[in-house]
Amino acid sequence: MEASIVDLRYHMNNVLKALRRNEKVNILYRGKIMGVLSPIKKQQKLSVKTHPFCGMHAKDKTSVNDIIKKLRKFRYESI
């Protein structure tokens, strides 16, 4: 799809619909392409079991509260 600056101003709903259809939108200024809007890739919803953060400290036997205190310590020491 191609959209001029006026289209962006008055017909933004059509531009958003094109993005929802995974179409790229060429932005025109005085008939020349100035930029391209492209849809973002849909993010996968990760379950707790497959999320990379979970299990990161599985081998560490330190409690969660101690880990949080250790992470926040530097912020509170500088005051």
C-alpha beads as a LAMMPS data file, in Angstrom:
LAMMPS data file: protein, C-alpha beads

79 atoms
78 bonds

1 atom types
1 bond types

-500.0 500.0 xlo xhi
-500.0 500.0 ylo yhi
-500.0 500.0 zlo zhi

Masses

1 110.0

Atoms # bond

1 1 1 0.000 0.000 0.000
2 1 1 1.093 3.547 -0.616
3 1 1 -0.012 6.437 1.572
4 1 1 0.707 10.126 1.320
5 1 1 1.080 12.463 4.262
6 1 1 -2.551 13.514 3.775
7 1 1 -3.619 9.856 3.878
8 1 1 -1.780 9.438 7.148
9 1 1 -3.596 12.408 8.550
10 1 1 -7.126 11.719 7.351
11 1 1 -7.177 7.968 6.632
12 1 1 -4.981 6.496 9.349
13 1 1 -7.574 3.782 9.968
14 1 1 -6.953 2.396 6.466
15 1 1 -3.201 2.424 7.064
16 1 1 -3.638 0.529 10.321
17 1 1 -5.887 -2.009 8.610
18 1 1 -3.175 -2.601 6.003
19 1 1 -0.623 -3.150 8.757
20 1 1 -2.967 -5.641 10.435
21 1 1 -3.064 -7.515 7.115
22 1 1 0.763 -7.669 7.302
23 1 1 1.199 -5.290 4.365
24 1 1 4.046 -2.810 4.133
25 1 1 2.974 0.808 3.703
26 1 1 5.137 3.115 1.578
27 1 1 4.997 6.702 2.826
28 1 1 4.988 9.185 -0.032
29 1 1 5.939 12.834 0.129
30 1 1 5.349 14.755 -3.075
31 1 1 5.173 11.467 -4.962
32 1 1 8.498 10.108 -3.736
33 1 1 8.908 7.330 -1.204
34 1 1 10.234 8.784 2.038
35 1 1 9.846 5.754 4.272
36 1 1 8.220 2.410 4.820
37 1 1 5.966 1.301 7.650
38 1 1 6.115 -2.414 8.216
39 1 1 4.091 -4.540 10.621
40 1 1 5.832 -5.912 13.672
41 1 1 6.261 -9.611 14.030
42 1 1 3.758 -11.111 16.390
43 1 1 5.364 -12.089 19.648
44 1 1 4.930 -15.590 20.859
45 1 1 3.281 -16.001 24.196
46 1 1 5.730 -18.025 26.192
47 1 1 4.560 -20.313 28.915
48 1 1 6.374 -20.417 32.217
49 1 1 7.999 -23.710 31.262
50 1 1 9.448 -22.393 27.991
51 1 1 10.319 -18.839 29.079
52 1 1 14.129 -18.355 29.023
53 1 1 14.191 -16.469 32.350
54 1 1 12.578 -19.266 34.339
55 1 1 15.075 -21.690 35.734
56 1 1 17.936 -19.263 35.268
57 1 1 18.865 -19.586 38.952
58 1 1 17.710 -23.197 39.359
59 1 1 21.121 -24.372 40.570
60 1 1 21.462 -21.420 42.937
61 1 1 20.124 -22.254 46.420
62 1 1 19.915 -18.593 47.475
63 1 1 16.429 -17.372 48.367
64 1 1 14.613 -15.012 46.031
65 1 1 14.582 -12.267 48.663
66 1 1 18.375 -12.449 49.013
67 1 1 18.816 -12.221 45.238
68 1 1 16.521 -9.155 45.077
69 1 1 18.377 -7.501 47.961
70 1 1 21.672 -8.151 46.189
71 1 1 20.342 -6.611 42.953
72 1 1 18.982 -3.525 44.732
73 1 1 21.930 -3.025 47.066
74 1 1 23.884 -0.724 44.758
75 1 1 20.945 1.608 44.251
76 1 1 20.393 2.111 47.966
77 1 1 24.074 2.363 48.939
78 1 1 24.665 5.460 46.806
79 1 1 22.130 7.548 48.745

Bonds

1 1 1 2
2 1 2 3
3 1 3 4
4 1 4 5
5 1 5 6
6 1 6 7
7 1 7 8
8 1 8 9
9 1 9 10
10 1 10 11
11 1 11 12
12 1 12 13
13 1 13 14
14 1 14 15
15 1 15 16
16 1 16 17
17 1 17 18
18 1 18 19
19 1 19 20
20 1 20 21
21 1 21 22
22 1 22 23
23 1 23 24
24 1 24 25
25 1 25 26
26 1 26 27
27 1 27 28
28 1 28 29
29 1 29 30
30 1 30 31
31 1 31 32
32 1 32 33
33 1 33 34
34 1 34 35
35 1 35 36
36 1 36 37
37 1 37 38
38 1 38 39
39 1 39 40
40 1 40 41
41 1 41 42
42 1 42 43
43 1 43 44
44 1 44 45
45 1 45 46
46 1 46 47
47 1 47 48
48 1 48 49
49 1 49 50
50 1 50 51
51 1 51 52
52 1 52 53
53 1 53 54
54 1 54 55
55 1 55 56
56 1 56 57
57 1 57 58
58 1 58 59
59 1 59 60
60 1 60 61
61 1 61 62
62 1 62 63
63 1 63 64
64 1 64 65
65 1 65 66
66 1 66 67
67 1 67 68
68 1 68 69
69 1 69 70
70 1 70 71
71 1 71 72
72 1 72 73
73 1 73 74
74 1 74 75
75 1 75 76
76 1 76 77
77 1 77 78
78 1 78 79
